[in-house]
Amino acid sequence: MLAYVFWHWPQSAVATGEYEETQRAFHAALRADPSPGFRGSTSYAVAGYPWVPGSRPAYEDWYLVDGSAALDPLNEAAVTASRLAPHDAAAKLAEGGAAGIYRLRLPAELPANLPQRGQESWFSRPSGMSYDALWSLMGQIIEDHQAQLWIRHMVLGPSPEFCLQSGGPLRLPPPITPLTIPLRPVWP
C-alpha cells in the first residue's frame, strides 16, 4: 500500500472554517466517485512542520492507494468529473503545498477499522542502525499502540524518511529523535 501525502496551507486571508469545508467537500467527492485502486483519504490540521513556510498552520492529506499503478488514475480523477469543482474550490484557497509518497512498512496491512490517528512522529533512521534493527525495534511499539510505520518511497518529498502514526502519545526509544506533531482530524 502506498500513500500520497500532501501538505498544504491556506492563503493568509482565508478563514479556517472555509478552508476546512472545501477540503471536506473534495474528500467527500473522492469517496463518492473513487478512482481504481483508491482506498480512502484522511485530512488533518497540523502545525510545526519545517517544510511548511513560516511554521504556519497547515493541513496534511493522506490518499491511500493499492500501489504505484493507482497513482496516475488518482491524479486524473482528482481534477475531472464530479471531483473537478470541489478540487478547484479547495485549490483556489490554498497558498502552497508540498508532497511525498510513502509505503506502509509495518504492519503488513492496515486494519479494516483503522483507529483514529492522534499524532505522528517523523524521524530518520539513526546513523549506524540497520533497517532490520529498526524493524525489530519498531515492531513491538507498533503492536502495543496499534500504530503504523510508513517509509518514504523513492526519496520523494521534503519530509524525513519515516512517519509513525499512532492514536495518541508514545515515546520512541533513543537514539530515535522524532519530530512529533499532534493531528486534528478534518476528514473524515
N, CA and C atoms as an extended XYZ file, in Angstrom:
564
Properties=species:S:1:pos:R:3:atomname:S:1:resname:S:1:resid:I:1 pbc="F F F"
N         0.839       -1.178        0.000 N   MET     1
C         0.000        0.000        0.000 CA  MET     1
C         0.879        1.234        0.000 C   MET     1
N         0.479        2.214       -0.804 N   LEU     2
C         1.174        3.494       -0.852 CA  LEU     2
C         0.249        4.598       -0.361 C   LEU     2
N         0.864        5.670        0.086 N   ALA     3
C         0.123        6.875        0.455 CA  ALA     3
C         0.763        8.060       -0.240 C   ALA     3
N        -0.061        8.806       -0.936 N   TYR     4
C         0.346       10.104       -1.447 CA  TYR     4
C         0.015       11.079       -0.321 C   TYR     4
N         1.037       11.722        0.229 N   VAL     5
C         0.864       12.635        1.357 CA  VAL     5
C         1.057       14.055        0.843 C   VAL     5
N         0.054       14.893        1.085 N   PHE     6
C         0.054       16.255        0.564 CA  PHE     6
C        -0.112       17.241        1.713 C   PHE     6
N         0.900       18.093        1.890 N   TRP     7
C         0.838       19.162        2.879 CA  TRP     7
C         0.449       20.433        2.142 C   TRP     7
N        -0.480       21.175        2.683 N   HIS     8
C        -0.925       22.406        2.033 CA  HIS     8
C        -1.334       23.410        3.101 C   HIS     8
N        -1.321       24.669        2.711 N   TRP     9
C        -1.647       25.728        3.659 CA  TRP     9
C        -2.477       26.787        2.944 C   TRP     9
N        -3.421       27.390        3.685 N   PRO    10
C        -4.311       28.366        3.070 CA  PRO    10
C        -3.652       29.730        2.887 C   PRO    10
N        -4.230       30.500        2.005 N   GLN    11
C        -3.830       31.891        1.893 CA  GLN    11
C        -4.145       32.573        3.228 C   GLN    11
N        -3.365       33.586        3.588 N   SER    12
C        -3.493       34.194        4.906 CA  SER    12
C        -4.869       34.806        5.166 C   SER    12
N        -5.581       35.252        4.148 N   ALA    13
C        -6.882       35.895        4.341 CA  ALA    13
C        -8.038       34.897        4.419 C   ALA    13
N        -7.778       33.619        4.224 N   VAL    14
C        -8.840       32.611        4.197 CA  VAL    14
C        -9.136       32.126        5.619 C   VAL    14
N       -10.404       32.117        5.989 N   ALA    15
C       -10.826       31.651        7.309 CA  ALA    15
C       -10.660       30.139        7.420 C   ALA    15
N       -10.291       29.679        8.602 N   THR    16
C       -10.084       28.250        8.850 CA  THR    16
C       -11.315       27.436        8.472 C   THR    16
N       -12.488       27.866        8.914 N   GLY    17
C       -13.712       27.111        8.638 CA  GLY    17
C       -13.986       26.968        7.148 C   GLY    17
N       -13.781       28.031        6.402 N   GLU    18
C       -13.999       27.989        4.953 CA  GLU    18
C       -13.015       27.030        4.288 C   GLU    18
N       -11.761       27.110        4.689 N   TYR    19
C       -10.739       26.247        4.101 CA  TYR    19
C       -11.046       24.775        4.381 C   TYR    19
N       -11.384       24.490        5.628 N   GLU    20
C       -11.655       23.099        6.001 CA  GLU    20
C       -12.906       22.566        5.320 C   GLU    20
N       -13.902       23.406        5.129 N   GLU    21
C       -15.122       22.956        4.448 CA  GLU    21
C       -14.824       22.578        2.996 C   GLU    21
N       -13.967       23.330        2.309 N   THR    22
C       -13.626       22.969        0.930 CA  THR    22
C       -12.826       21.667        0.901 C   THR    22
N       -12.001       21.440        1.919 N   GLN    23
C       -11.252       20.179        1.991 CA  GLN    23
C       -12.201       19.000        2.173 C   GLN    23
N       -13.155       19.140        3.085 N   ARG    24
C       -14.121       18.055        3.315 CA  ARG    24
C       -14.932       17.767        2.046 C   ARG    24
N       -15.338       18.806        1.332 N   ALA    25
C       -16.111       18.606        0.098 CA  ALA    25
C       -15.294       17.841       -0.938 C   ALA    25
N       -14.003       18.158       -1.052 N   PHE    26
C       -13.156       17.454       -2.014 CA  PHE    26
C       -12.981       15.985       -1.629 C   PHE    26
N       -12.686       15.726       -0.358 N   HIS    27
C       -12.514       14.332        0.083 CA  HIS    27
C       -13.819       13.541       -0.076 C   HIS    27
N       -14.954       14.187        0.193 N   ALA    28
C       -16.244       13.516        0.019 CA  ALA    28
C       -16.477       13.173       -1.455 C   ALA    28
N       -16.090       14.065       -2.359 N   ALA    29
C       -16.235       13.793       -3.794 CA  ALA    29
C       -15.362       12.620       -4.222 C   ALA    29
N       -14.149       12.534       -3.675 N   LEU    30
C       -13.286       11.383       -3.991 CA  LEU    30
C       -13.887       10.079       -3.478 C   LEU    30
N       -14.440       10.130       -2.268 N   ARG    31
C       -15.032        8.919       -1.707 CA  ARG    31
C       -16.257        8.487       -2.517 C   ARG    31
N       -17.060        9.452       -2.958 N   ALA    32
C       -18.280        9.135       -3.696 CA  ALA    32
C       -18.006        8.573       -5.085 C   ALA    32
N       -16.897        8.956       -5.685 N   ASP    33
C       -16.576        8.526       -7.046 CA  ASP    33
C       -15.077        8.215       -7.117 C   ASP    33
N       -14.649        7.098       -6.494 N   PRO    34
C       -13.216        6.807       -6.390 CA  PRO    34
C       -12.591        6.339       -7.697 C   PRO    34
N       -11.304        6.576       -7.812 N   SER    35
C       -10.532        6.069       -8.945 CA  SER    35
C       -10.129        4.620       -8.662 C   SER    35
N        -9.746        3.864       -9.698 N   PRO    36
C        -9.297        2.485       -9.485 CA  PRO    36
C        -8.085        2.453       -8.548 C   PRO    36
N        -8.137        1.569       -7.554 N   GLY    37
C        -7.034        1.406       -6.616 CA  GLY    37
C        -7.034        2.380       -5.457 C   GLY    37
N        -7.984        3.309       -5.414 N   PHE    38
C        -8.078        4.275       -4.313 CA  PHE    38
C        -8.730        3.606       -3.116 C   PHE    38
N        -8.064        3.688       -1.941 N   ARG    39
C        -8.562        3.018       -0.737 CA  ARG    39
C        -9.162        3.972        0.283 C   ARG    39
N        -9.003        5.270        0.091 N   GLY    40
C        -9.567        6.228        1.036 CA  GLY    40
C        -8.599        7.359        1.310 C   GLY    40
N        -9.111        8.367        2.025 N   SER    41
C        -8.280        9.523        2.339 CA  SER    41
C        -8.603       10.051        3.725 C   SER    41
N        -7.648       10.774        4.264 N   THR    42
C        -7.819       11.474        5.535 CA  THR    42
C        -7.211       12.858        5.389 C   THR    42
N        -7.661       13.777        6.229 N   SER    43
C        -7.083       15.109        6.254 CA  SER    43
C        -6.982       15.558        7.702 C   SER    43
N        -5.856       16.158        8.040 N   TYR    44
C        -5.602       16.620        9.403 CA  TYR    44
C        -5.109       18.057        9.382 C   TYR    44
N        -5.502       18.817       10.395 N   ALA    45
C        -4.896       20.118       10.649 CA  ALA    45
C        -3.623       19.851       11.452 C   ALA    45
N        -2.532       20.504       11.049 N   VAL    46
C        -1.227       20.269       11.672 CA  VAL    46
C        -0.483       21.592       11.819 C   VAL    46
N         0.559       21.578       12.617 N   ALA    47
C         1.432       22.750       12.753 CA  ALA    47
C         2.807       22.274       13.196 C   ALA    47
N         3.825       23.014       12.802 N   GLY    48
C         5.173       22.719       13.274 CA  GLY    48
C         6.073       21.987       12.305 C   GLY    48
N         5.629       21.804       11.072 N   TYR    49
C         6.489       21.135       10.103 CA  TYR    49
C         7.513       22.114        9.542 C   TYR    49
N         8.786       21.758        9.521 N   PRO    50
C         9.788       22.667        8.977 CA  PRO    50
C         9.670       22.894        7.475 C   PRO    50
N         8.985       22.024        6.756 N   TRP    51
C         8.861       22.203        5.307 CA  TRP    51
C         7.635       23.042        4.929 C   TRP    51
N         6.900       23.542        5.925 N   VAL    52
C         5.815       24.490        5.678 CA  VAL    52
C         6.363       25.885        5.937 C   VAL    52
N         6.287       26.795        4.971 N   PRO    53
C         6.883       28.126        5.134 CA  PRO    53
C         6.379       28.859        6.376 C   PRO    53
N         7.317       29.412        7.130 N   GLY    54
C         6.970       30.230        8.281 CA  GLY    54
C         6.307       29.486        9.417 C   GLY    54
N         6.412       28.174        9.458 N   SER    55
C         5.780       27.366       10.507 CA  SER    55
C         4.302       27.704       10.662 C   SER    55
N         3.629       27.934        9.559 N   ARG    56
C         2.211       28.283        9.559 CA  ARG    56
C         1.352       27.062        9.860 C   ARG    56
N         0.121       27.305       10.336 N   PRO    57
C        -0.819       26.183       10.403 CA  PRO    57
C        -0.999       25.619        9.000 C   PRO    57
N        -1.137       24.331        8.923 N   ALA    58
C        -1.232       23.677        7.620 CA  ALA    58
C        -2.140       22.470        7.730 C   ALA    58
N        -2.238       21.769        6.636 N   TYR    59
C        -3.070       20.574        6.560 CA  TYR    59
C        -2.262       19.469        5.904 C   TYR    59
N        -2.576       18.245        6.300 N   GLU    60
C        -1.884       17.076        5.771 CA  GLU    60
C        -2.939       16.081        5.324 C   GLU    60
N        -2.918       15.762        4.045 N   ASP    61
C        -3.857       14.797        3.477 CA  ASP    61
C        -3.116       13.508        3.148 C   ASP    61
N        -3.733       12.390        3.464 N   TRP    62
C        -3.210       11.075        3.124 CA  TRP    62
C        -4.194       10.428        2.158 C   TRP    62
N        -3.720       10.103        0.950 N   TYR    63
C        -4.506        9.429       -0.069 CA  TYR    63
C        -3.934        8.025       -0.216 C   TYR    63
N        -4.676        7.026        0.238 N   LEU    64
C        -4.193        5.645        0.232 CA  LEU    64
C        -4.576        4.963       -1.070 C   LEU    64
N        -3.589        4.293       -1.674 N   VAL    65
C        -3.810        3.580       -2.928 CA  VAL    65
C        -3.164        2.201       -2.852 C   VAL    65
N        -3.653        1.303       -3.719 N   ASP    66
C        -3.144       -0.067       -3.722 CA  ASP    66
C        -1.670       -0.159       -4.088 C   ASP    66
N        -1.183        0.739       -4.906 N   GLY    67
C         0.208        0.703       -5.340 CA  GLY    67
C         0.468        1.823       -6.318 C   GLY    67
N         1.658        1.828       -6.890 N   SER    68
C         2.041        2.930       -7.775 CA  SER    68
C         1.168        3.007       -9.028 C   SER    68
N         0.634        1.889       -9.489 N   ALA    69
C        -0.233        1.912      -10.666 CA  ALA    69
C        -1.533        2.673      -10.403 C   ALA    69
N        -1.889        2.892       -9.158 N   ALA    70
C        -3.117        3.618       -8.817 CA  ALA    70
C        -2.883        5.120       -8.679 C   ALA    70
N        -1.624        5.567       -8.741 N   LEU    71
C        -1.348        6.999       -8.585 CA  LEU    71
C        -1.810        7.821       -9.786 C   LEU    71
N        -1.544        7.355      -11.002 N   ASP    72
C        -1.986        8.099      -12.178 CA  ASP    72
C        -3.512        8.217      -12.238 C   ASP    72
N        -4.259        7.144      -12.020 N   PRO    73
C        -5.717        7.292      -12.012 CA  PRO    73
C        -6.210        8.250      -10.911 C   PRO    73
N        -5.587        8.233       -9.752 N   LEU    74
C        -5.974        9.165       -8.691 CA  LEU    74
C        -5.698       10.601       -9.115 C   LEU    74
N        -4.533       10.841       -9.690 N   ASN    75
C        -4.169       12.181      -10.144 CA  ASN    75
C        -5.171       12.696      -11.179 C   ASN    75
N        -5.546       11.834      -12.106 N   GLU    76
C        -6.520       12.212      -13.134 CA  GLU    76
C        -7.908       12.404      -12.515 C   GLU    76
N        -8.310       11.511      -11.643 N   ALA    77
C        -9.648       11.586      -11.053 CA  ALA    77
C        -9.821       12.840      -10.204 C   ALA    77
N        -8.774       13.289       -9.547 N   ALA    78
C        -8.872       14.441       -8.650 CA  ALA    78
C        -9.336       15.701       -9.363 C   ALA    78
N        -9.082       15.779      -10.662 N   VAL    79
C        -9.381       17.021      -11.391 CA  VAL    79
C       -10.345       16.803      -12.559 C   VAL    79
N       -11.173       15.773      -12.465 N   THR    80
C       -12.141       15.510      -13.524 CA  THR    80
C       -13.496       15.147      -12.925 C   THR    80
N       -14.490       15.163      -13.788 N   ALA    81
C       -15.856       14.725      -13.485 CA  ALA    81
C       -16.390       15.384      -12.209 C   ALA    81
N       -17.010       14.587      -11.361 N   SER    82
C       -17.674       15.122      -10.164 CA  SER    82
C       -16.694       15.687       -9.140 C   SER    82
N       -15.410       15.438       -9.314 N   ARG    83
C       -14.398       15.906       -8.354 CA  ARG    83
C       -13.790       17.239       -8.763 C   ARG    83
N       -14.008       17.675      -10.009 N   LEU    84
C       -13.363       18.897      -10.513 CA  LEU    84
C       -13.748       20.145       -9.718 C   LEU    84
N       -15.031       20.403       -9.547 N   ALA    85
C       -15.464       21.623       -8.846 CA  ALA    85
C       -14.988       21.641       -7.397 C   ALA    85
N       -15.133       20.540       -6.622 N   PRO    86
C       -14.608       20.567       -5.251 CA  PRO    86
C       -13.084       20.737       -5.205 C   PRO    86
N       -12.379       20.119       -6.152 N   HIS    87
C       -10.926       20.288       -6.205 CA  HIS    87
C       -10.572       21.745       -6.456 C   HIS    87
N       -11.186       22.350       -7.461 N   ASP    88
C       -10.863       23.728       -7.818 CA  ASP    88
C       -11.211       24.703       -6.695 C   ASP    88
N       -12.319       24.449       -5.995 N   ALA    89
C       -12.695       25.319       -4.870 CA  ALA    89
C       -11.642       25.254       -3.767 C   ALA    89
N       -11.150       24.054       -3.463 N   ALA    90
C       -10.120       23.900       -2.436 CA  ALA    90
C        -8.799       24.502       -2.901 C   ALA    90
N        -8.428       24.232       -4.145 N   ALA    91
C        -7.140       24.721       -4.655 CA  ALA    91
C        -7.105       26.246       -4.722 C   ALA    91
N        -8.237       26.867       -4.992 N   LYS    92
C        -8.308       28.323       -5.096 CA  LYS    92
C        -7.948       29.007       -3.765 C   LYS    92
N        -8.205       28.342       -2.650 N   LEU    93
C        -7.949       28.927       -1.327 CA  LEU    93
C        -6.552       28.621       -0.794 C   LEU    93
N        -5.850       27.721       -1.452 N   ALA    94
C        -4.518       27.310       -0.974 CA  ALA    94
C        -3.448       28.283       -1.457 C   ALA    94
N        -2.480       28.489       -0.597 N   GLU    95
C        -1.331       29.313       -0.991 CA  GLU    95
C        -0.201       28.464       -1.548 C   GLU    95
N        -0.045       27.264       -1.022 N   GLY    96
C         1.046       26.418       -1.491 CA  GLY    96
C         0.917       25.013       -0.961 C   GLY    96
N         1.861       24.162       -1.384 N   GLY    97
C         1.832       22.778       -0.941 CA  GLY    97
C         3.131       22.060       -1.240 C   GLY    97
N         3.278       20.908       -0.635 N   ALA    98
C         4.412       20.010       -0.849 CA  ALA    98
C         3.869       18.594       -0.690 C   ALA    98
N         4.551       17.628       -1.262 N   ALA    99
C         4.028       16.270       -1.210 CA  ALA    99
C         5.145       15.241       -1.150 C   ALA    99
N         4.767       14.034       -0.789 N   GLY   100
C         5.672       12.897       -0.772 CA  GLY   100
C         4.870       11.622       -0.959 C   GLY   100
N         5.578       10.550       -1.236 N   ILE   101
C         4.945        9.244       -1.361 CA  ILE   101
C         5.565        8.332       -0.310 C   ILE   101
N         4.693        7.658        0.427 N   TYR   102
C         5.115        6.758        1.500 CA  TYR   102
C         4.531        5.376        1.284 C   TYR   102
N         5.281        4.369        1.707 N   ARG   103
C         4.841        2.972        1.617 CA  ARG   103
C         4.651        2.446        3.031 C   ARG   103
N         3.553        1.734        3.254 N   LEU   104
C         3.312        1.118        4.555 CA  LEU   104
C         4.361        0.038        4.791 C   LEU   104
N         5.068        0.132        5.902 N   ARG   105
C         6.104       -0.864        6.229 CA  ARG   105
C         5.648       -1.821        7.322 C   ARG   105
N         5.054       -1.291        8.378 N   LEU   106
C         4.562       -2.102        9.496 CA  LEU   106
C         3.263       -1.494       10.002 C   LEU   106
N         2.254       -2.272       10.245 N   PRO   107
C         2.096       -3.691        9.988 CA  PRO   107
C         2.013       -3.957        8.484 C   PRO   107
N         1.920       -5.214        8.132 N   ALA   108
C         1.902       -5.582        6.716 CA  ALA   108
C         0.649       -5.052        6.022 C   ALA   108
N        -0.455       -4.962        6.730 N   GLU   109
C        -1.724       -4.446        6.193 CA  GLU   109
C        -2.353       -3.538        7.232 C   GLU   109
N        -3.082       -2.547        6.777 N   LEU   110
C        -3.834       -1.703        7.703 CA  LEU   110
C        -5.039       -2.484        8.204 C   LEU   110
N        -5.408       -2.290        9.479 N   PRO   111
C        -6.620       -2.952        9.973 CA  PRO   111
C        -7.853       -2.400        9.259 C   PRO   111
N        -8.895       -3.233        9.162 N   ALA   112
C       -10.124       -2.813        8.489 CA  ALA   112
C       -10.716       -1.577        9.162 C   ALA   112
N       -10.714       -1.554       10.478 N   ASN   113
C       -11.207       -0.403       11.240 CA  ASN   113
C       -10.007        0.325       11.822 C   ASN   113
N        -9.405        1.154       11.000 N   LEU   114
C        -8.211        1.886       11.409 CA  LEU   114
C        -8.538        2.807       12.575 C   LEU   114
N        -7.777        2.692       13.687 N   PRO   115
C        -8.027        3.586       14.809 CA  PRO   115
C        -7.747        5.040       14.420 C   PRO   115
N        -8.431        5.961       15.086 N   GLN   116
C        -8.200        7.377       14.829 CA  GLN   116
C        -6.744        7.703       15.145 C   GLN   116
N        -6.109        8.446       14.273 N   ARG   117
C        -4.721        8.836       14.479 CA  ARG   117
C        -4.705       10.170       15.211 C   ARG   117
N        -3.912       10.229       16.271 N   GLY   118
C        -3.844       11.441       17.083 CA  GLY   118
C        -2.521       12.163       16.990 C   GLY   118
N        -1.496       11.446       16.524 N   GLN   119
C        -0.189       12.085       16.388 CA  GLN   119
C         0.662       11.348       15.377 C   GLN   119
N         1.664       12.064       14.897 N   GLU   120
C         2.677       11.488       14.015 CA  GLU   120
C         4.046       11.788       14.593 C   GLU   120
N         4.933       10.837       14.429 N   SER   121
C         6.337       11.015       14.800 CA  SER   121
C         7.160       10.815       13.533 C   SER   121
N         7.784       11.890       13.074 N   TRP   122
C         8.604       11.863       11.870 CA  TRP   122
C        10.058       11.741       12.295 C   TRP   122
N        10.797       10.828       11.657 N   PHE   123
C        12.194       10.643       12.046 CA  PHE   123
C        12.982       10.009       10.919 C   PHE   123
N        14.290       10.088       11.057 N   SER   124
C        15.213        9.426       10.140 CA  SER   124
C        15.830        8.232       10.856 C   SER   124
N        16.283        7.281       10.091 N   ARG   125
C        16.939        6.115       10.669 CA  ARG   125
C        18.220        6.585       11.348 C   ARG   125
N        18.414        6.203       12.617 N   PRO   126
C        19.637        6.615       13.311 CA  PRO   126
C        20.885        6.119       12.593 C   PRO   126
N        21.879        6.946       12.565 N   SER   127
C        23.153        6.608       11.930 CA  SER   127
C        23.700        5.318       12.524 C   SER   127
N        24.095        4.406       11.666 N   GLY   128
C        24.685        3.145       12.104 CA  GLY   128
C        23.672        2.056       12.419 C   GLY   128
N        22.386        2.380       12.459 N   MET   129
C        21.359        1.374       12.750 CA  MET   129
C        20.906        0.744       11.434 C   MET   129
N        20.895       -0.575       11.385 N   SER   130
C        20.435       -1.263       10.178 CA  SER   130
C        18.908       -1.189       10.103 C   SER   130
N        18.394       -1.389        8.910 N   TYR   131
C        16.941       -1.422        8.762 CA  TYR   131
C        16.352       -2.581        9.555 C   TYR   131
N        17.002       -3.738        9.542 N   ASP   132
C        16.487       -4.880       10.307 CA  ASP   132
C        16.394       -4.550       11.791 C   ASP   132
N        17.392       -3.857       12.318 N   ALA   133
C        17.359       -3.462       13.736 CA  ALA   133
C        16.218       -2.478       13.986 C   ALA   133
N        15.990       -1.576       13.049 N   LEU   134
C        14.897       -0.613       13.195 CA  LEU   134
C        13.545       -1.328       13.152 C   LEU   134
N        13.367       -2.277       12.209 N   TRP   135
C        12.098       -3.010       12.136 CA  TRP   135
C        11.853       -3.751       13.448 C   TRP   135
N        12.882       -4.350       13.984 N   SER   136
C        12.755       -5.078       15.246 CA  SER   136
C        12.356       -4.142       16.385 C   SER   136
N        13.006       -3.002       16.450 N   LEU   137
C        12.717       -2.006       17.489 CA  LEU   137
C        11.286       -1.492       17.364 C   LEU   137
N        10.842       -1.243       16.163 N   MET   138
C         9.525       -0.642       15.951 CA  MET   138
C         8.384       -1.657       16.047 C   MET   138
N         8.674       -2.929       15.809 N   GLY   139
C         7.623       -3.945       15.788 CA  GLY   139
C         6.781       -3.978       17.047 C   GLY   139
N         7.409       -3.991       18.214 N   GLN   140
C         6.659       -4.056       19.466 CA  GLN   140
C         5.903       -2.759       19.731 C   GLN   140
N         6.498       -1.631       19.390 N   ILE   141
C         5.826       -0.337       19.563 CA  ILE   141
C         4.554       -0.306       18.723 C   ILE   141
N         4.651       -0.764       17.495 N   ILE   142
C         3.504       -0.764       16.590 CA  ILE   142
C         2.411       -1.682       17.113 C   ILE   142
N         2.782       -2.833       17.584 N   GLU   143
C         1.801       -3.776       18.129 CA  GLU   143
C         1.143       -3.216       19.390 C   GLU   143
N         1.926       -2.667       20.292 N   ASP   144
C         1.397       -2.152       21.560 CA  ASP   144
C         0.475       -0.959       21.381 C   ASP   144
N         0.716       -0.157       20.353 N   HIS   145
C        -0.024        1.103       20.187 CA  HIS   145
C        -0.927        1.129       18.957 C   HIS   145
N        -1.104       -0.002       18.292 N   GLN   146
C        -1.877       -0.053       17.049 CA  GLN   146
C        -1.432        1.067       16.106 C   GLN   146
N        -0.135        1.215       15.983 N   ALA   147
C         0.460        2.275       15.166 CA  ALA   147
C         0.780        1.739       13.781 C   ALA   147
N         1.137        2.665       12.893 N   GLN   148
C         1.550        2.306       11.541 CA  GLN   148
C         2.855        3.020       11.230 C   GLN   148
N         3.793        2.285       10.645 N   LEU   149
C         5.071        2.857       10.241 CA  LEU   149
C         5.102        2.943        8.723 C   LEU   149
N         5.313        4.169        8.240 N   TRP   150
C         5.402        4.440        6.809 CA  TRP   150
C         6.830        4.838        6.483 C   TRP   150
N         7.326        4.403        5.320 N   ILE   151
C         8.677        4.737        4.873 CA  ILE   151
C         8.577        5.520        3.553 C   ILE   151
N         9.365        6.568        3.465 N   ARG   152
C         9.368        7.393        2.257 CA  ARG   152
C         9.718        6.515        1.060 C   ARG   152
N         9.029        6.735       -0.027 N   HIS   153
C         9.174        5.918       -1.223 CA  HIS   153
C         9.965        6.689       -2.269 C   HIS   153
N        11.065        6.140       -2.709 N   MET   154
C        11.890        6.720       -3.764 CA  MET   154
C        12.427        8.111       -3.414 C   MET   154
N        12.576        8.417       -2.145 N   VAL   155
C        13.102        9.691       -1.662 CA  VAL   155
C        12.362       10.875       -2.284 C   VAL   155
N        11.055       10.757       -2.372 N   LEU   156
C        10.237       11.850       -2.869 CA  LEU   156
C         9.676       12.626       -1.678 C   LEU   156
N         9.783       13.932       -1.726 N   GLY   157
C         9.186       14.780       -0.706 CA  GLY   157
C        10.186       15.381        0.244 C   GLY   157
N         9.754       16.406        0.979 N   PRO   158
C        10.640       17.169        1.846 CA  PRO   158
C        10.780       16.608        3.258 C   PRO   158
N        10.010       15.609        3.590 N   SER   159
C         9.925       15.132        4.973 CA  SER   159
C        10.970       14.050        5.269 C   SER   159
N        11.140       13.722        6.570 N   PRO   160
C        12.071       12.643        6.942 CA  PRO   160
C        11.642       11.293        6.372 C   PRO   160
N        12.514       10.318        6.542 N   GLU   161
C        12.319        9.007        5.933 CA  GLU   161
C        11.130        8.229        6.492 C   GLU   161
N        10.814        8.407        7.767 N   PHE   162
C         9.776        7.598        8.405 CA  PHE   162
C         8.700        8.452        9.048 C   PHE   162
N         7.481        7.909        9.038 N   CYS   163
C         6.363        8.503        9.758 CA  CYS   163
C         5.696        7.392       10.554 C   CYS   163
N         5.639        7.561       11.857 N   LEU   164
C         4.949        6.617       12.733 CA  LEU   164
C         3.652        7.287       13.166 C   LEU   164
N         2.531        6.731       12.752 N   GLN   165
C         1.225        7.276       13.118 CA  GLN   165
C         0.650        6.448       14.250 C   GLN   165
N         0.088        7.146       15.234 N   SER   166
C        -0.489        6.458       16.387 CA  SER   166
C        -1.734        7.196       16.852 C   SER   166
N        -2.500        6.514       17.698 N   GLY   167
C        -3.718        7.101       18.214 CA  GLY   167
C        -3.474        8.177       19.241 C   GLY   167
N        -2.336        8.144       19.878 N   GLY   168
C        -2.030        9.127       20.918 CA  GLY   168
C        -0.557        9.137       21.223 C   GLY   168
N        -0.204        9.802       22.305 N   PRO   169
C         1.211        9.964       22.637 CA  PRO   169
C         1.929        8.628       22.837 C   PRO   169
N         3.125        8.575       22.328 N   LEU   170
C         4.028        7.461       22.600 CA  LEU   170
C         5.453        7.982       22.517 C   LEU   170
N         6.324        7.309       23.212 N   ARG   171
C         7.731        7.718       23.223 CA  ARG   171
C         8.535        6.719       22.411 C   ARG   171
N         9.396        7.244       21.564 N   LEU   172
C        10.293        6.386       20.801 CA  LEU   172
C        11.615        6.304       21.542 C   LEU   172
N        12.195        5.125       21.579 N   PRO   173
C        13.439        4.953       22.347 CA  PRO   173
C        14.628        5.608       21.651 C   PRO   173
N        15.611        6.043       22.454 N   PRO   174
C        16.853        6.542       21.853 CA  PRO   174
C        17.480        5.424       21.046 C   PRO   174
N        18.162        5.730       20.012 N   PRO   175
C        18.625        7.036       19.569 CA  PRO   175
C        17.676        7.737       18.597 C   PRO   175
N        16.420        7.300       18.513 N   ILE   176
C        15.473        7.948       17.616 CA  ILE   176
C        15.049        9.281       18.229 C   ILE   176
N        15.148       10.335       17.436 N   THR   177
C        14.743       11.665       17.892 CA  THR   177
C        13.695       12.207       16.914 C   THR   177
N        12.421       11.958       17.209 N   PRO   178
C        11.370       12.313       16.261 CA  PRO   178
C        10.922       13.768       16.372 C   PRO   178
N        10.331       14.224       15.302 N   LEU   179
C         9.543       15.445       15.297 CA  LEU   179
C         8.107       14.953       15.473 C   LEU   179
N         7.511       15.242       16.630 N   THR   180
C         6.179       14.741       16.937 CA  THR   180
C         5.158       15.851       16.726 C   THR   180
N         4.131       15.532       15.952 N   ILE   181
C         3.117       16.501       15.559 CA  ILE   181
C         1.741       15.970       15.948 C   ILE   181
N         0.965       16.750       16.737 N   PRO   182
C        -0.419       16.333       17.003 CA  PRO   182
C        -1.282       16.539       15.763 C   PRO   182
N        -2.270       15.684       15.606 N   LEU   183
C        -3.167       15.719       14.452 CA  LEU   183
C        -4.581       16.069       14.914 C   LEU   183
N        -5.208       17.013       14.229 N   ARG   184
C        -6.619       17.314       14.465 CA  ARG   184
C        -7.382       16.882       13.206 C   ARG   184
N        -8.243       15.879       13.319 N   PRO   185
C        -8.949       15.398       12.132 CA  PRO   185
C        -9.837       16.474       11.490 C   PRO   185
N        -9.757       16.549       10.175 N   VAL   186
C       -10.619       17.410        9.377 CA  VAL   186
C       -11.551       16.528        8.533 C   VAL   186
N       -10.988       15.411        8.012 N   TRP   187
C       -11.761       14.423        7.239 CA  TRP   187
C       -11.231       13.047        7.523 C   TRP   187
N       -12.007       12.013        7.664 N   PRO   188
C       -13.457       12.072        7.761 CA  PRO   188
C       -13.886       12.570        9.123 C   PRO   188
